Amino acid sequence: MKKTQWLWFSLIRLAAFAVPLVITLWLGITPWLAALLSAIIGFCISYIFFANRRNALSTTMYEKRAAKAAAKADKDAEAEDAEVENLLAEEGKGKA
């Protein structure tokens, strides 16, 4: 995942909130109500129009985390295998 993808997605989401906020404030709506309406409008815009971009980012995030988890699991498995081999080797020496 490129960091520019994250940046663009974040800026687009911010614009989807900021533009309705400016419009509702310009229309004279109470600031807290304008912020609430703008958040709802921004969420709807993002949900409807930015689904492809959101899915691409979430897939990339999943792949990165899965790769890190697999690398950690491999290290853990190697450490466990080494410990088991040491214990087996010690048991074998004691019987001889």
C-alpha positions, 0 to 999 in steps of 0.5 A, a space after each residue: 500500500 502506498 502512503 499516497 493512497 492513504 493520504 488521498 483517501 483521508 483527504 477525500 474523506 475530509 473533503 466529504 465532511 468539510 464541504 457540507 459543513 461549510 455549506 450548512 454553516 453558510 446557510 445559518 444552521 446551528 454549528 453542532 447541528 451542522 457538524 452532525 449533518 455534515 458527518 452523516 452526509 460525509 459518511 453517506 458519500 464515503 460509503 456510496 462513492 468511495 467503496 472501491 478505494 476503501 476496499 483496496 485499502 482494507 485489502 492492502 492492510 489485511 495483506 500487510 498484517 497477515 504477512 507480519 503475522 506469518 513471519 512472527 508465527 514462523 519465528 515462534 514455530 522455529 523456536 518451539 521446534 528448537 526447544 523440542 529438539 533440545 529436550 529430545 536430545 537431552 532425553 536421549 543422552 540420559 538413557 545411554 
